[in-house]
Amino acid sequence: MKATSIILILFTVSLAWGQIFTHEDSLLVDQALAEIDLSKQDLMFLKDWSDETYLKNQVIIESINNPYFFLEYSSKLQTISSPEDFNKEAYKFLNNNDIELTYPKTLNHNLSNSIEIPDLIDLLESYIRIKKFHFDQMFTNLNQDEIAFLMRFSKSLFPQDNQEENDSQEIDISSIEFDNLIKKINWYIFYQPVIIEDKDYLAEKLSITSFYALIHNNIDKIMWQEENEIYPSDLGEIIIGSIYDDQHIIDKAIAIIDPAGNDSYTFIANNQSSFYLFDASGDDRYMSDTSLFSANYGFAYAYDLMGDDYYSANTQAASAIFGFNEFIDFAGNDTYLAKSFAWSAAAFASSLMIDTAGNDIYSTGQYGQAFASTWGFSLLLDIAGTDSYICGTSEFHAPLVPNDYRSMGQGMGFGMRPDFGGGIGTLMDKSGNDRYMGGVYAQGVGYWYGLGILIDEAGNDFYNAVYYPQGSGIHLAGGLLFDKEGQDSYYSKHGPGQGAGHDFGLGIFIDREGDDHYSIEGGNGLGLTNSVGIFLDRAGNDRYENATNNNYGYGKKARSSGSIGLFIDSSGKDYYPHEIMQDSLIWKEGLMGIGIDLKQSENEIDSPTIEQLPADIDSLAAIEVIFDYAAEWEVGNVVNRVRRAREILLTREDEAADYIIKNKINTRDTKEYRAIKEFFENSKESQAKLDQAFTSQDSLSHKNAISLVASLKMQEFLPLIIIEFYQDNKYITSCISALASFKDDKYIPLIKKYSDSPNEKLRFAVASALKTIDSQLAREELVFMKQDSSFLVRTLVKEYLEDNKR
């Protein structure tokens, strides 16, 4: 069994993320603000108005007060590409400071000697003991009653079905007392690297990434057994799998290492607060009726390297509450299913989930896919693949929309109103044509001192939601949706969203490239109740669908003051459902709302300049080679080469015409047909040779020749060729179209022969031909087809006759 070199790829290759907010973006915002006599300083008004809310994070407060800080901070999160990067930012957030942590470089550990299973277990136990010691040290400033309370409280948050939801209320504690208790936790200790000494093969600082790399890079040197075995430990059982397909039943285990095989993991009663998994390969199934790889007052680390894997849990999966979760799946088309609080969810904790490859499905009932509640810091990073994110399938959001589901996910920061502020939830997807399906609160949304961020780098993406979606900050919170490129579609039944703020909120929406489609009831730069909403579409021919008055830059008056709504579309031919809001115009709506659609300048082009390939074709090359160049798709970097090849064909007319008639006149390739058509249009001498195409027994040769005759208006072929075919009942549709192209009334009797045919296609061809001829006689004949049974024919006739009333 040969180890594959994938475990360190993520941590040794820098990910090339795009910049969220550029200097040019800032200038556009300045221009929009100036239209309503404001400046960027006016966007920075105070939005931190709840003095009774505790555990508010300074990063979040600064972000909602200052959009520019929020954008800069989001760009910083965008650069995270490894667990070490994530831990550094999580530490800063949880400690509410800006102290930098240092981590040792991830070690490769290519060993020369073999490793016995007892040595491997000893190393793992040593690591877990030190990590547990660090975890315990976090709470040394708390007494036993306080620690017991935190443990009960952690189990009451986002509980499983068989848990009591109100355990934490057994202890009466005020908001300020709870605030002081949380601030006693020393988050710094846990984020320090583990140091393992006195090992023959390892005496260095060791991160869990480095430990798993040790196993992976030396997997052929470990003396794996024929069957999986359970090793007892005072920490919990340690399971070592075999190289075959194993059936793992997990009850009291704290760790599993499995080298290969299509394995099945069944978690039947996992009461451990911490867990470790390393699975090297295979299409594996992870099943739990309770939690799965979740750190509830503990820590969980899970790495699956290869295979199309299936993960299913109830509540709390790849998540953390008063703890730390790190989950990485390196390859395969994976499926992630859970009811609630899953796939990178955190409260009083940090949670990291990375999937590096594959077309994946993420499904969560609610509270998931980068969800962060109070003092929570979560990231879901998907690097490659066409992925589906589904959040909002279990709980209705009554009474607001009693028949629609609540999501609270896909980049969601959520505070416990009114007592405690929220966290930062970030979903980042680097590539693929992705699908985001959500309900209420979804896709880059913050609620009550929370920040929600969704960043999608590439692909033609589809976003769908119900309420409060897609870059919205609701109630003293901030939300951001940034999509860098692709032809994207954004839908929501209701707003505010797509760059909207409500109740001292901040919502930002930025789409940088692509022809996009927008539909929402209230959004696209909407400021409500003393908030800021910013919408920026930088490029593409875009379509805006909803005609609601508070779309496209609207600032509403509230509390005897105002809000700011900015809508900017800076390029492309755009379409609006309004008379006032139109392409290349400026409009003002509400108290402080501004919409700008910038006219494309004469010097601006829709796409970047493409460097052309050399056009120095050998004019003496074989005619089939020249034709192949001439029949290339005339776009991108081959335009000059195509044009040159077609010029050469014309300098070798006889040879080219003979080659085309003999070898290419029966083509099905539309690119080849375009080259043929252009050749005969520009070679009058060669047109006479087209009669040779009709001597062939090939039907495609006949049809292509008929089309060429029609497009070239070659009258001399009509009596001999087209009408003869027509009367023999051959190629009727092609012949009808060809006859119509001459726009001569004398062919109408032939054409209308099929006006009452039972074949709908033929009747449509007749109507289209009469429309093409466009004469008085043709119009009179079309009147008789007004009541045709075909919707297509009736509509064509109706529209034509209405446009040509005389």
ROMARPA-961318 format. One line per 2 residues: number of its first residue (from 1); for each residue x, y, z of C-alpha. Coordinates in pm, whole numbers. Each point is the difference from the previous one (the first is absolute). Layout:
NUM) X,Y,Z ~ ...;
This chain:
1) 0,0,0 ~ 167,316,-122;
3) -59,330,180 ~ -105,292,-213;
5) 149,342,58 ~ -310,206,70;
7) -12,73,369 ~ 240,292,-15;
9) -124,155,-323 ~ -244,227,176;
11) 263,127,236 ~ 283,55,-247;
13) -181,167,-291 ~ -127,353,41;
15) -355,50,-121 ~ -40,288,-245;
17) -311,176,124 ~ -126,314,-170;
19) -19,341,162 ~ -343,79,140;
21) 2,381,-7 ~ 233,191,-231;
23) 106,361,-27 ~ -226,34,-304;
25) -292,-133,207 ~ 69,263,263;
27) -1,277,-260 ~ -338,-118,-129;
29) -142,8,352 ~ 139,351,46;
31) -171,105,-323 ~ -334,-143,112;
33) 22,165,341 ~ 82,335,-156;
35) -326,-18,-198 ~ -190,23,330;
37) 244,246,162 ~ 167,-260,220;
39) 352,-134,46 ~ 143,-333,108;
41) 17,129,356 ~ -380,8,3;
43) -9,-379,-43 ~ 185,-37,330;
45) -275,119,232 ~ -49,-183,330;
47) -194,-326,-23 ~ 95,-144,340;
49) -311,114,188 ~ -79,-283,243;
51) 161,66,337 ~ -172,-304,152;
53) 170,-251,-230 ~ 310,-174,133;
55) 282,-198,-160 ~ 19,236,-295;
57) 316,-46,-201 ~ 204,306,-97;
59) 64,-127,-353 ~ -374,-30,-56;
61) -77,342,151 ~ 266,166,-215;
63) -130,-185,-308 ~ -362,108,33;
65) 102,357,81 ~ 247,24,-288;
67) -70,-174,-334 ~ 358,53,-113;
69) 135,-185,304 ~ -249,-283,-63;
71) 118,-34,-359 ~ 366,7,101;
73) -57,-259,272 ~ -192,-225,-241;
75) 287,23,-247 ~ 233,-113,277;
77) -219,-301,76 ~ 1,-74,-371;
79) 373,-79,14 ~ -44,-287,249;
81) 133,-316,-162 ~ 106,-226,288;
83) -100,-101,354 ~ 286,209,134;
85) -129,311,-179 ~ -347,-69,134;
87) 119,-55,357 ~ 188,329,-1;
89) -313,192,-95 ~ -221,-203,234;
91) 233,72,289 ~ -14,374,-67;
93) -378,-8,-17 ~ -53,-209,315;
95) 250,208,198 ~ -139,327,-139;
97) 349,124,-76 ~ 248,23,-287;
99) 287,-208,137 ~ 176,-214,-261;
101) 59,-370,66 ~ 295,-185,-148;
103) -16,-361,-115 ~ 275,-238,-102;
105) 18,-92,-364 ~ -201,-310,-82;
107) 241,-289,7 ~ 39,-260,-273;
109) 137,-288,212 ~ 124,-247,-259;
111) 143,-272,222 ~ 255,-264,-91;
113) -116,-261,252 ~ -330,-179,35;
115) -251,94,269 ~ -162,-258,226;
117) -366,44,95 ~ 83,37,375;
119) 238,284,-87 ~ -270,168,-206;
121) -249,-30,286 ~ 255,130,246;
123) 61,305,-216 ~ -372,65,-38;
125) -63,-38,374 ~ 283,241,74;
127) -149,255,-235 ~ -352,-35,142;
129) 122,27,361 ~ 183,325,-70;
131) -294,137,-196 ~ -236,-90,285;
133) 235,165,248 ~ -6,317,-210;
135) -378,-16,-14 ~ -31,-40,376;
137) 239,290,53 ~ -237,226,-187;
139) -242,-18,291 ~ 237,27,298;
141) -143,343,87 ~ -346,-154,47;
143) -117,-187,311 ~ -159,-343,-15;
145) -356,133,8 ~ 72,231,-290;
147) 160,-280,-202 ~ -296,-227,73;
149) -234,275,-115 ~ 189,46,-327;
151) -15,-373,-70 ~ -376,-5,54;
153) -44,321,-196 ~ 195,-139,-296;
155) -237,-298,-19 ~ -304,228,7;
157) 107,196,-309 ~ -133,-142,-326;
159) -91,-327,176 ~ -65,-340,-148;
161) -354,-135,1 ~ 57,-212,308;
163) 149,284,207 ~ -166,246,231;
165) 5,347,-153 ~ -1,198,325;
167) 263,-172,212 ~ 192,325,38;
169) -289,168,179 ~ 59,-215,310;
171) 257,262,101 ~ -121,356,29;
173) 259,222,-164 ~ -35,352,-133;
175) 126,118,-336 ~ 278,203,157;
177) 106,-294,219 ~ 10,-224,-306;
179) 200,264,-184 ~ 257,7,281;
181) 13,-380,8 ~ 76,-30,-372;
183) 270,262,27 ~ 183,-216,255;
185) 71,-261,-266 ~ 362,1,-118;
187) -36,-80,-371 ~ 370,58,-59;
189) 115,-323,161 ~ -192,-235,-226;
191) 134,150,-319 ~ 360,-79,90;
193) 167,-285,-193 ~ 44,-328,182;
195) 360,-89,91 ~ 81,-371,14;
197) 348,-91,121 ~ 213,-312,41;
199) -130,-182,-307 ~ 256,-180,-211;
201) -159,118,-321 ~ -149,332,112;
203) 116,266,243 ~ -152,317,-133;
205) -297,230,34 ~ -292,-185,-149;
207) -330,125,-135 ~ -279,-246,-68;
209) 55,68,-370 ~ 360,-101,41;
211) -99,-312,194 ~ -237,-113,-273;
213) 266,80,-259 ~ 235,-229,190;
215) -247,-286,-40 ~ -79,75,-361;
217) 354,45,-125 ~ 111,-320,167;
219) -312,-207,-52 ~ 197,-278,-176;
221) 237,-22,297 ~ -268,-57,263;
223) -57,-364,88 ~ -375,-11,-59;
225) -195,-303,121 ~ -235,-235,-182;
227) -302,102,207 ~ -97,317,177;
229) 72,-6,373 ~ -107,200,303;
231) 268,114,243 ~ -110,106,351;
233) 119,326,147 ~ -94,214,299;
235) -70,275,-256 ~ -249,-218,-186;
237) 31,-286,-244 ~ 231,33,-299;
239) -99,-195,-311 ~ 257,-99,-262;
241) -156,-116,-327 ~ 124,-244,-258;
243) 77,42,-367 ~ -333,-168,-85;
245) -364,112,20 ~ -65,45,372;
247) -320,34,199 ~ 78,238,286;
249) -246,21,288 ~ 84,305,210;
251) -124,15,357 ~ 280,101,236;
253) 274,69,-252 ~ 192,326,-3;
255) 206,-69,-314 ~ 2,-204,-319;
257) 282,-44,-250 ~ -87,-199,-314;
259) 245,-48,-289 ~ -229,-118,-283;
261) -322,-163,-109 ~ -362,100,-52;
263) -79,31,368 ~ -320,43,194;
265) -4,203,321 ~ -305,-25,225;
267) -9,229,304 ~ -253,-157,236;
269) 52,191,326 ~ 300,225,-30;
271) 11,185,330 ~ 356,111,-48;
273) 42,378,-11 ~ 312,-42,-216;
275) 79,-219,-299 ~ 277,-69,-253;
277) -35,-162,-343 ~ 247,-77,-276;
279) -122,-200,-302 ~ 250,-29,-286;
281) -216,-130,-285 ~ -322,-164,-110;
283) -365,88,-55 ~ -104,25,362;
285) -331,40,183 ~ -22,189,328;
287) -337,-45,173 ~ -126,136,329;
289) -341,46,162 ~ 159,263,225;
291) 308,213,-68 ~ 286,-56,-241;
293) 352,142,37 ~ -137,271,227;
295) 190,158,287 ~ -246,68,281;
297) 216,129,283 ~ 296,-171,-162;
299) 184,-31,-331 ~ -46,-200,-318;
301) 234,-56,-293 ~ -101,-204,-305;
303) 193,-55,-323 ~ -125,-211,-292;
305) 247,-7,-286 ~ -169,-175,-294;
307) -327,-145,-118 ~ -362,89,-62;
309) -115,24,360 ~ -340,20,165;
311) -53,181,331 ~ -331,-6,184;
313) -83,129,349 ~ -284,140,205;
315) 112,319,172 ~ 354,132,45;
317) 222,-122,-282 ~ 346,138,-74;
319) -76,271,255 ~ 112,131,338;
321) -152,143,319 ~ 256,110,259;
323) 262,-182,-197 ~ 185,-36,-330;
325) -91,-192,-314 ~ 218,-64,-302;
327) -143,-213,-280 ~ 168,-52,-340;
329) -104,-220,-292 ~ 265,1,-270;
331) -163,-168,-300 ~ -314,-155,-140;
333) -361,85,-72 ~ -127,19,355;
335) -344,27,158 ~ -52,179,333;
337) -341,-35,168 ~ -109,127,342;
339) -306,143,169 ~ 148,297,184;
341) 318,181,110 ~ 224,-169,-252;
343) 275,27,-261 ~ 203,266,173;
345) -214,142,278 ~ 135,164,313;
347) -112,159,325 ~ 260,109,258;
349) 241,-191,-223 ~ 170,-22,-338;
351) -98,-240,-274 ~ 186,-66,-324;
353) -120,-218,-287 ~ 195,-39,-326;
355) -88,-205,-305 ~ 273,21,-259;
357) -152,-177,-303 ~ -307,-164,-147;
359) -362,81,-80 ~ -144,11,350;
361) -344,26,156 ~ -49,182,329;
363) -343,-32,159 ~ -101,148,335;
365) -342,51,153 ~ 106,325,166;
367) 297,166,176 ~ 277,-121,-227;
369) 245,34,-287 ~ 214,267,170;
371) -227,100,288 ~ 142,189,298;
373) -191,93,313 ~ 129,187,305;
375) 379,10,20 ~ 8,-244,-290;
377) 239,4,-295 ~ -73,-238,-288;
379) 125,-58,-353 ~ -119,-237,-271;
381) 250,-2,-285 ~ -68,-199,-319;
383) 286,24,-247 ~ -115,-184,-313;
385) -305,-160,-156 ~ -357,78,-94;
387) -169,3,338 ~ -354,18,137;
389) -74,174,327 ~ -348,-66,141;
391) -96,161,330 ~ -354,36,130;
393) -196,-325,-7 ~ -126,-66,353;
395) -147,297,193 ~ -258,251,-122;
397) 69,367,72 ~ -332,92,160;
399) -160,243,38 ~ 186,204,-264;
401) -35,-259,-277 ~ -173,-301,158;
403) 22,-210,-316 ~ 369,59,-73;
405) 304,-151,165 ~ 264,170,212;
407) 362,-43,-107 ~ 233,202,221;
409) 291,-112,-210 ~ 230,17,-302;
411) 218,267,159 ~ -202,112,303;
413) 93,195,313 ~ -268,-30,268;
415) -39,169,340 ~ -230,-99,285;
417) -227,303,0 ~ -10,199,221;
419) 254,-143,243 ~ 310,-99,-196;
421) 169,99,-322 ~ 78,-240,-282;
423) 298,-144,-179 ~ 152,-7,-348;
425) -106,-267,-247 ~ 183,-15,-334;
427) -75,-224,-298 ~ 259,9,-279;
429) -27,-194,-326 ~ 288,34,-243;
431) -131,-154,-324 ~ -281,-183,-175;
433) -355,72,-112 ~ -150,-7,347;
435) -355,-2,128 ~ -104,169,324;
437) -353,-87,118 ~ -120,173,314;
439) -304,124,187 ~ -20,279,259;
441) 343,146,90 ~ 238,-149,-257;
443) 311,77,-206 ~ 214,261,170;
445) -225,132,277 ~ 55,143,347;
447) -250,24,286 ~ 39,181,335;
449) 368,88,18 ~ 102,-281,-235;
451) 186,5,-332 ~ -94,-233,-284;
453) 225,-30,-305 ~ -37,-197,-324;
455) 282,16,-256 ~ -23,-185,-332;
457) 298,36,-230 ~ -103,-154,-331;
459) -272,-178,-193 ~ -354,60,-121;
461) -176,-11,334 ~ -364,-14,106;
463) -125,155,324 ~ -352,-49,133;
465) -151,113,332 ~ -322,118,168;
467) 67,286,245 ~ 303,199,124;
469) 247,-143,-255 ~ 315,64,-198;
471) 204,270,167 ~ -232,141,265;
473) 56,126,354 ~ -310,-31,220;
475) -23,167,345 ~ 342,144,88;
477) 189,-246,-222 ~ 192,-28,-326;
479) -30,-221,-306 ~ 210,-32,-316;
481) -39,-196,-323 ~ 288,22,-246;
483) -3,-186,-331 ~ 308,56,-213;
485) -95,-138,-340 ~ -253,-200,-197;
487) -349,44,-138 ~ -193,-14,325;
489) -366,-2,99 ~ -123,145,329;
491) -357,-63,112 ~ -192,67,319;
493) -373,5,62 ~ 39,287,248;
495) 259,249,118 ~ 170,185,142;
497) 301,-151,-171 ~ 258,12,-279;
499) 179,283,177 ~ -244,114,268;
501) 13,118,359 ~ -287,8,250;
503) -9,149,352 ~ 355,135,40;
505) 125,-265,-237 ~ 249,-11,-287;
507) -50,-208,-313 ~ 250,-16,-288;
509) -36,-179,-332 ~ 274,-4,-266;
511) -5,-188,-331 ~ 312,70,-198;
513) -51,-167,-341 ~ -258,-172,-216;
515) -347,43,-149 ~ -217,-36,310;
517) -367,-26,87 ~ -154,154,314;
519) -342,-43,154 ~ -97,106,352;
521) -284,186,167 ~ 189,284,167;
523) 375,17,-36 ~ 291,70,-235;
525) 134,280,218 ~ -272,50,261;
527) 39,186,329 ~ -282,-43,255;
529) -34,143,352 ~ 333,178,33;
531) 206,-249,-196 ~ 230,-20,-302;
533) -55,-215,-307 ~ 261,-12,-278;
535) -46,-178,-333 ~ 277,-4,-260;
537) -4,-184,-334 ~ 321,75,-186;
539) -43,-164,-341 ~ -235,-185,-230;
541) -334,39,-170 ~ -231,-41,297;
543) -373,-46,41 ~ -190,136,300;
545) -343,-153,38 ~ -196,144,293;
547) -181,333,-31 ~ -40,64,375;
549) 60,367,76 ~ 262,-64,269;
551) 231,-189,-232 ~ 312,138,-171;
553) 124,259,248 ~ -253,98,263;
555) 59,170,335 ~ -301,9,230;
557) -73,258,266 ~ -40,-143,351;
559) 27,114,362 ~ -1,361,-121;
561) 321,-70,-191 ~ 107,-186,-310;
563) 164,-299,-161 ~ 235,-29,-296;
565) -60,-221,-299 ~ 254,-14,-285;
567) -56,-180,-330 ~ 279,3,-259;
569) 16,-186,-329 ~ 318,116,-164;
571) 4,-176,-337 ~ -195,-185,-265;
573) -342,21,-161 ~ -247,-45,284;
575) -376,-52,19 ~ -239,135,265;
577) -377,-30,58 ~ -32,375,78;
579) -52,310,-206 ~ 216,209,233;
581) 270,-262,57 ~ 160,-72,-335;
583) 332,-75,-162 ~ 246,294,-1;
585) -208,211,242 ~ 21,134,356;
587) -299,-1,235 ~ -73,88,362;
589) -249,-183,220 ~ -94,39,365;
591) 173,242,233 ~ 357,-104,-75;
593) -16,-249,-285 ~ 194,20,-323;
595) 12,-223,-304 ~ 262,34,-274;
597) 25,-198,-320 ~ 312,120,-175;
599) -2,28,-376 ~ 261,-211,-172;
601) 260,232,-142 ~ 108,-18,-364;
603) 341,-118,107 ~ -135,-272,227;
605) -26,-353,-130 ~ -211,-280,138;
607) 287,-244,38 ~ 375,25,52;
609) 226,24,-301 ~ 98,-345,-119;
611) 344,-49,-146 ~ -38,-146,-347;
613) 187,-309,-118 ~ 232,54,-298;
615) -180,5,-337 ~ 306,-96,-208;
617) -157,-303,-170 ~ 191,-162,-284;
619) -206,100,-304 ~ 136,-300,-191;
621) -111,-254,260 ~ -242,-275,-100;
623) -347,136,-66 ~ -151,-220,271;
625) 237,160,255 ~ -97,350,-114;
627) -370,-92,21 ~ 40,-137,353;
629) 142,335,111 ~ -276,186,-183;
631) -264,-210,178 ~ 123,74,351;
633) -232,187,237 ~ 66,366,-76;
635) 32,117,361 ~ 266,54,262;
637) 363,-17,-104 ~ -48,-171,-343;
639) -196,277,-177 ~ 294,118,-209;
641) 94,-354,-97 ~ -354,-77,-119;
643) -14,317,-206 ~ 336,-73,-163;
645) -99,-357,-86 ~ -320,115,-169;
647) 197,252,-203 ~ 229,-279,-120;
649) -299,-210,-108 ~ -108,283,-229;
651) 344,14,-163 ~ -35,-370,-83;
653) -364,10,-117 ~ -19,-301,-232;
655) 190,-228,234 ~ -201,116,303;
657) -337,-33,-176 ~ 80,-352,-121;
659) 114,-104,350 ~ -312,143,163;
661) -244,-156,-247 ~ 167,-340,21;
663) 78,-15,375 ~ -187,262,202;
665) -333,92,-159 ~ -170,-267,212;
667) 138,134,329 ~ -197,4,325;
669) 252,238,158 ~ -141,354,19;
671) 351,147,8 ~ 87,-174,-326;
673) -328,113,-156 ~ 80,363,90;
675) 338,-31,-171 ~ -165,-155,-308;
677) -267,268,-17 ~ 255,283,25;
679) 213,-162,-270 ~ -287,-21,-254;
681) -125,350,89 ~ 341,139,-98;
683) 77,-232,-291 ~ -250,67,-278;
685) 194,-225,-236 ~ -44,-296,235;
687) -377,35,49 ~ -76,-182,-327;
689) 165,-312,141 ~ -274,-31,261;
691) -214,-186,-252 ~ 239,-291,53;
693) -126,-27,358 ~ -347,-87,-130;
695) 131,-299,-198 ~ 103,-167,324;
697) -223,-259,166 ~ 74,150,342;
699) -297,183,158 ~ 224,226,209;
701) 176,114,-316 ~ -339,89,-146;
703) -121,187,309 ~ 323,199,39;
705) -1,84,-372 ~ -363,119,22;
707) 93,227,293 ~ 295,140,-192;
709) -211,62,-310 ~ -254,188,210;
711) 256,212,185 ~ 183,83,-325;
713) -327,79,-188 ~ 104,-231,-283;
715) -314,21,-218 ~ 143,-226,-269;
717) -31,-306,222 ~ -367,49,91;
719) -189,-167,-288 ~ 249,-280,-34;
721) 76,-78,360 ~ -210,143,284;
723) -341,-13,-166 ~ 73,-347,-127;
725) 82,-119,352 ~ -308,177,130;
727) -231,-164,-250 ~ 153,-338,80;
729) -87,63,366 ~ 365,7,110;
731) 164,235,251 ~ -326,196,25;
733) 99,221,294 ~ 335,91,-158;
735) -168,71,-334 ~ -270,221,156;
737) 266,208,175 ~ 206,22,-321;
739) -296,112,-208 ~ -89,268,255;
741) 352,144,-4 ~ -60,136,-354;
743) -297,206,127 ~ -195,-53,-320;
745) -381,-35,-1 ~ 15,-256,-282;
747) 119,-262,250 ~ -285,56,247;
749) -233,-257,-169 ~ 270,-263,52;
751) 63,103,360 ~ -363,16,115;
753) -58,-357,-123 ~ 91,-115,353;
755) -186,270,197 ~ -256,-255,122;
757) 236,-294,36 ~ -53,-218,311;
759) 374,44,64 ~ 43,296,237;
761) 362,52,-107 ~ -103,39,-364;
763) -277,248,87 ~ 246,202,206;
765) 246,-8,-295 ~ -275,133,-229;
767) -88,283,239 ~ 369,90,43;
769) 48,0,-380 ~ -298,228,-60;
771) 130,234,268 ~ 341,4,-175;
773) -156,86,-339 ~ -182,286,175;
775) -224,106,-290 ~ -368,92,-17;
777) -84,-344,-140 ~ 206,-169,272;
779) -188,193,270 ~ -334,-98,-151;
781) 100,-365,10 ~ 114,33,362;
783) -345,127,101 ~ -136,-347,-78;
785) 243,-147,256 ~ -109,222,293;
787) -204,-279,155 ~ 257,-274,-45;
789) -10,-262,278 ~ 370,49,71;
791) 91,257,263 ~ 327,66,-184;
793) -170,64,-334 ~ -280,216,151;
795) 249,209,196 ~ 227,54,-301;
797) -294,106,-218 ~ -156,221,267;
799) 322,187,81 ~ 83,46,-369;
801) -345,130,-97 ~ -15,238,297;
803) 341,141,-91 ~ -105,48,-364;
805) -346,155,22 ~ -54,225,-300;
